[in-house]
């Protein structure tokens, strides 16, 4: 298989990651921690979980079931026209999955970070073994927790109708990022006690190799989106190299160089297109371009509320009036640039208690409530409005509901004290994810 060059990286990213087309398709991926109510402090074995679900059978609405390294269940909808259709499909498939799990004595948790159970890697594929070794080699203890104990809602939206629209949507998605972190923060407890962060999941990711988790846009410089992503990918450290292209056989974890250095001749063999595709899959910025925008900054939510970020983000990027309101609101919050690292951290730590973030979030929520009926999603407008009444308009998020810690430690365990900063330092290097 022929080796690739830096020009090939730019060509691939331009043609695949940043392809354009009329916006309107929406997809959503929901990750769920799975628990056994009879043994809430014990991990659920992956073979038991898989046995409760026939993953070889297509779900009624076409969603796909996969598993994350710690046994988290991920349900991914097809890309469908508009938020109403995406919600309808995933909701039906989620009900189907939840029913099968209930028959096996299992349930889906709405937590974004396991509040009690220690991280335990259950997937044994070379990819995840290499990932775990990479983080261990760099002393990033948060890496194992990130892999095995976190869950999110990931919303997928089209890039844009043309180059100008793509760039505007790319920048808006980044500028909305801290607002989405705060509005949907739902991970205030870890290891049986409060952490002092509203989104501990976010700060755990932020502490894990900034070369692959920081935002692609994280400063005053605002380059062409495809160039920014190519530069990001080239500068990121290579996580693993399969001995032969294609990934069969043995893998070398943490070879000790960036992808750019590999292309310049460092490494055991020439890098191929398959190596580039794998490398891109190991990069986890909050807005990841894959031929669509994958918004990765949103905490997993209780079952009732998981459709809210889907509806909110689709409205803010796809409805012209709501998008205009959002652009004005983030301009007041961020100024003319993209969010600085400190704003991401403020959002993760303070959530909706930050008055500037809360003002922006409320403007965006109100705009989405007005827009969703125009998008054929009036029922989602009602749900977003209900969420706003319970949380956003009161300066709250689900993290403020109080501890939901199962098992012998009980609800409220450790509630009178604040746990240590999970990153072991106040500001992750290179920004936050």
C-alpha positions in Angstrom: 0.0 0.0 0.0 1.5 3.3 -1.1 2.6 5.9 1.5 1.0 9.3 1.8 2.3 12.8 2.0 1.3 16.0 3.8 -0.5 17.1 0.6 -2.5 13.8 0.7 -3.6 14.6 4.3 -4.9 18.1 3.2 -6.6 16.6 0.2 -8.3 13.9 2.2 -9.5 16.3 4.9 -10.8 18.8 2.3 -12.6 16.1 0.3 -14.0 13.9 3.1 -14.1 15.8 6.5 -15.3 19.1 5.0 -17.5 18.1 2.1 -20.4 20.5 1.7 -24.1 20.1 0.8 -27.5 21.5 1.8 -27.8 21.4 5.6 -30.8 19.6 7.1 -29.8 16.1 8.1 -29.5 15.4 11.8 -28.0 12.4 13.7 -27.6 11.7 17.4 -25.4 9.3 19.4 -26.4 8.6 23.0 -24.0 6.9 25.3 -25.3 5.2 28.4 -23.8 3.7 31.5 -25.5 0.4 32.3 -26.3 -0.8 35.8 -27.8 -3.7 37.6 -30.2 -2.2 40.2 -29.6 -5.2 42.4 -25.8 -4.6 42.4 -25.4 -0.9 41.6 -21.8 -0.6 42.7 -20.6 -3.5 40.5 -19.7 -3.4 36.9 -22.1 -5.1 34.4 -20.1 -7.7 32.5 -20.0 -7.0 28.8 -21.0 -10.6 27.9 -24.2 -10.2 30.0 -25.0 -6.9 28.4 -24.4 -8.2 24.9 -26.4 -11.2 25.7 -29.4 -9.1 26.5 -29.2 -7.4 23.1 -29.1 -9.0 19.6 -26.6 -6.6 18.1 -26.7 -8.5 14.8 -30.3 -7.5 14.3 -31.3 -4.1 12.9 -33.3 -2.1 15.4 -36.8 -1.0 14.3 -35.7 2.5 13.2 -32.2 1.6 12.0 -30.1 2.8 14.9 -26.8 1.0 15.6 -25.8 -0.5 18.9 -22.1 -0.5 19.9 -20.1 -0.6 23.1 -17.5 1.7 24.6 -14.4 0.3 26.3 -15.9 0.2 29.8 -19.1 -1.4 28.6 -21.0 1.8 28.0 -23.8 1.3 25.5 -23.9 3.6 22.5 -27.0 4.0 20.4 -26.5 5.9 17.1 -29.3 7.0 14.9 -29.2 7.2 11.1 -28.7 10.7 9.6 -32.3 11.8 9.0 -34.0 15.0 7.8 -34.6 17.3 10.7 -34.5 17.0 14.5 -38.1 15.6 14.8 -37.3 12.6 12.6 -34.0 11.9 14.3 -35.7 12.1 17.7 -38.5 9.8 16.6 -36.1 7.1 15.3 -33.7 7.1 18.3 -36.5 7.3 20.8 -38.2 4.2 19.3 -34.9 2.2 19.2 -34.0 3.4 22.7 -37.3 2.1 24.1 -36.7 -1.2 22.3 -33.2 -1.5 23.8 -34.3 -0.5 27.3 -37.1 -3.1 27.3 -34.6 -5.9 26.4 -32.3 -4.7 29.1 -35.1 -4.6 31.7 -35.9 -8.2 30.9 -32.3 -9.1 31.8 -32.5 -7.1 35.0 -30.4 -4.2 33.7 -31.1 -0.5 33.2 -29.7 2.6 31.5 -28.2 5.3 33.7 -28.6 8.9 32.8 -25.3 9.8 34.4 -22.4 11.3 32.3 -19.7 10.0 34.7 -20.0 6.8 36.8 -20.4 8.2 40.3 -19.2 5.1 42.2 -17.8 2.3 40.1 -14.0 2.4 39.2 -13.0 2.3 35.6 -12.7 -1.2 34.2 -11.8 -1.8 30.5 -13.9 -4.6 29.1 -13.2 -4.3 25.3 -10.0 -6.1 24.5 -9.4 -5.0 20.9 -5.9 -3.8 19.9 -7.2 -0.3 19.5 -8.4 0.1 23.1 -5.4 -1.8 24.5 -3.1 0.7 22.6 -5.1 3.6 23.8 -4.9 2.6 27.4 -1.1 2.1 27.1 -0.7 5.5 25.4 -2.4 7.3 28.2 -0.5 5.3 30.9 2.8 6.0 29.2 2.1 9.7 29.5 1.0 9.6 33.1 -2.6 10.6 32.1 -4.6 8.7 34.7 -7.7 10.5 33.5 -7.4 8.5 30.2 -8.7 5.3 31.7 -11.6 7.1 33.3 -12.4 8.9 30.1 -12.4 5.6 28.2 -14.4 3.5 30.7 -16.5 5.7 32.9 -17.9 8.6 30.9 -21.0 9.0 28.7 -22.2 11.8 26.4 -24.8 12.9 23.9 -23.2 13.6 20.5 -25.2 15.6 18.0 -24.3 15.3 14.3 -25.1 18.2 11.9 -24.3 19.0 8.3 -21.2 21.1 7.6 -22.8 23.7 5.3 -24.1 24.5 1.8 -20.9 26.0 0.5 -17.5 27.2 1.8 -18.7 30.4 3.4 -21.6 28.7 5.1 -19.4 25.9 6.3 -16.9 28.3 7.9 -19.7 30.3 9.6 -21.3 27.1 11.0 -17.9 25.7 12.1 -17.2 28.9 14.1 -20.7 29.0 15.6 -20.4 25.4 16.7 -17.2 26.2 18.5 -18.5 29.4 20.1 -21.6 27.6 21.3 -19.4 24.9 22.9 -19.0 26.3 26.4 -22.7 27.2 26.5 -23.6 23.6 25.8 -21.1 22.3 28.4 -22.8 24.5 31.0 -26.4 24.1 30.0 -26.2 20.3 30.0 -23.7 19.7 32.8 -24.6 16.5 34.5 -21.5 15.0 36.2 -20.9 16.7 39.6 -20.1 13.5 41.5 -17.3 11.0 41.1 -15.8 8.3 43.4 -18.8 8.7 45.8 -18.5 12.5 46.4 -18.9 15.9 44.8 -15.9 17.1 42.8 -16.5 20.9 42.7 -17.2 20.8 38.9 -20.6 20.8 37.3 -19.2 18.8 34.3 -16.5 16.6 35.7 -16.7 14.6 32.5 -15.5 17.6 30.5 -12.6 18.3 32.8 -11.5 14.6 32.7 -11.4 14.8 28.9 -9.5 18.1 29.2 -6.8 16.5 31.3 -6.2 13.8 28.7 -3.6 14.6 26.0 -4.4 18.1 24.9 -2.9 17.4 21.5 -6.0 15.4 20.7 -8.7 16.8 23.0 -8.4 20.6 22.9 -10.8 22.5 20.6 -9.6 22.9 17.1 -10.3 26.6 17.3 -8.8 27.8 20.7 -7.4 31.2 20.1 -7.6 34.5 18.2 -6.2 32.9 15.0 -9.1 31.6 12.9 -7.7 29.7 9.9 -9.6 28.0 7.1 -11.5 25.1 8.8 -9.9 22.4 6.7 -6.4 23.8 7.2 -7.0 24.1 10.9 -8.1 20.4 11.2 -5.2 19.3 9.0 -2.7 21.2 11.2 -4.3 19.7 14.3 -4.1 16.2 13.0 -0.5 16.6 11.8 0.6 18.0 15.2 -1.1 15.3 17.3 0.9 12.4 18.7 0.4 9.1 17.0 -1.5 6.8 19.4 -0.6 3.4 17.8 0.7 1.8 14.7 -0.4 -1.6 13.4 2.5 -3.7 12.3 0.9 -4.1 8.9 -1.4 -1.5 7.2 -5.0 -2.3 7.9 -4.7 -3.1 11.6 -4.2 -6.9 11.5 -1.7 -8.5 13.9 0.5 -6.7 16.4 0.3 -3.0 17.2 2.9 -0.6 18.6 1.4 1.7 21.1 2.7 5.2 21.7 5.6 5.2 19.1 6.8 8.6 20.2 6.2 10.9 17.3 3.5 13.1 15.7 1.7 12.3 12.5 3.7 15.0 10.7 7.0 13.4 11.9 5.8 10.0 10.7 5.2 11.5 7.2 8.7 13.0 7.3 10.3 9.6 7.7 10.1 8.8 11.4 8.6 5.4 12.1 8.8 1.8 11.2 7.2 2.1 7.8 5.5 4.6 5.5 2.1 6.0 6.7 -0.9 5.0 4.6 -4.4 6.4 4.0 -5.7 3.7 6.4 -3.2 5.0 9.1 -4.5 8.5 8.5 -8.1 7.4 8.9 -7.3 5.5 12.2 -5.3 8.6 13.5 -8.2 10.9 12.9 -10.5 8.5 14.8 -8.2 8.9 17.8 -8.7 12.7 17.9 -11.4 13.9 20.2 -12.0 17.7 20.0 -15.3 19.1 21.1 -16.3 19.7 17.4 -15.0 16.9 15.3 -15.3 17.2 11.5 -16.2 13.9 9.8 -18.1 15.1 6.7 -20.5 16.5 9.3 -20.0 18.3 12.6 -19.9 15.9 15.6 -20.6 17.9 18.7 -18.9 16.0 21.6 -19.1 18.5 24.5 -22.5 17.5 25.9 -22.9 15.4 29.0 -25.2 12.4 28.9 -28.6 13.2 30.4 -31.5 11.5 32.2 -33.8 9.7 29.9 -36.4 12.4 29.7 -34.0 15.1 28.6 -31.6 13.5 26.1 -33.5 15.0 23.1 -33.1 18.5 24.3 -29.5 19.1 23.1 -30.4 17.5 19.8 -33.3 19.9 19.3 -31.4 22.9 20.6 -28.3 22.5 18.4 -30.3 21.6 15.3 -32.4 24.7 15.7 -29.5 27.1 16.4 -27.5 25.9 13.4 -30.2 25.1 10.9 -33.0 27.7 11.4 -31.9 31.1 10.0 -33.7 33.2 12.6 -32.5 31.1 15.5 -29.0 31.0 14.1 -28.9 34.8 13.9 -30.0 35.1 17.5 -27.3 32.5 18.5 -24.6 34.4 16.6 -25.5 37.6 18.4 -25.5 35.9 21.8 -22.2 34.2 21.4 -20.7 37.5 20.1 -21.6 39.1 23.4 -20.1 36.1 25.3 -16.9 35.5 23.3 -16.3 38.8 21.6 -15.1 38.6 18.0 -13.0 35.4 18.5 -13.6 31.9 19.6 -13.8 30.8 23.2 -10.6 31.0 25.2 -9.6 28.0 27.3 -10.7 29.7 30.5 -14.3 30.1 29.2 -14.6 26.3 28.6 -13.3 25.7 32.1 -15.6 28.3 33.7 -18.5 26.5 32.0 -17.4 23.1 33.3 -16.8 24.3 36.8 -19.7 26.8 37.4 -22.2 25.6 34.9 -25.2 27.9 34.6 -24.1 29.8 37.8 -21.9 31.8 35.5 -24.0 34.8 34.6 -22.5 35.5 31.2 -22.8 31.9 30.1 -26.4 31.8 31.5 -27.4 34.9 29.6 -26.2 33.4 26.4 -27.8 30.0 27.1 -31.2 31.6 27.8 -31.1 33.6 24.6 -30.3 30.5 22.6 -33.0 28.3 24.3 -35.7 30.9 23.7 -34.7 31.2 20.1 -34.8 27.4 19.7 -38.3 27.2 21.3 -39.5 29.7 18.7 -37.7 27.9 15.8 -38.6 24.3 16.4 -42.3 24.5 15.3 -41.1 26.1 12.1 -38.9 22.9 11.7 -41.8 20.6 12.1 -40.8 19.8 15.7 -43.4 21.5 17.9 -43.3 18.6 20.4 -39.5 19.1 20.8 -40.2 22.9 21.4 -42.4 21.9 24.3 -39.7 19.6 25.7 -37.0 22.3 25.4 -39.3 24.8 27.0 -39.9 22.4 29.9 -36.2 21.8 30.3 -35.6 25.6 30.3 -38.3 26.1 33.0 -36.7 23.5 35.2 -33.1 24.3 34.6 -31.8 27.0 32.2 -34.1 29.9 33.2 -33.3 29.2 36.8 -29.6 29.2 36.3 -29.4 25.4 36.8 -28.5 22.2 35.0 -29.0 18.5 35.9 -25.8 18.6 37.9 -27.7 20.8 40.4 -30.3 18.1 41.1 -28.2 16.7 43.9 -26.3 13.4 44.3 -27.6 10.3 42.5 -25.1 7.9 44.1 -26.3 4.3 44.3 -25.5 1.6 46.7 -24.3 1.5 50.3 -22.9 5.0 50.2 -26.5 6.1 49.5 -27.9 9.3 48.1 -26.1 12.2 49.6 -23.0 10.3 50.5 -20.1 12.8 50.8 -22.5 15.6 50.0 -21.0 17.8 52.8 -17.5 17.9 51.3 -16.0 18.7 48.0 -13.7 16.2 46.3 -10.4 17.0 44.8 -10.1 18.6 41.3 -10.2 15.5 39.1 -7.5 16.9 36.8 -5.1 17.5 39.8 -4.5 21.0 38.4 -6.6 24.1 37.9 -6.3 24.5 34.1 -5.6 21.7 31.7 -2.8 22.5 29.3 -3.8 23.6 25.8 -7.5 24.3 26.6 -10.3 22.0 27.5 -12.3 19.2 26.0 
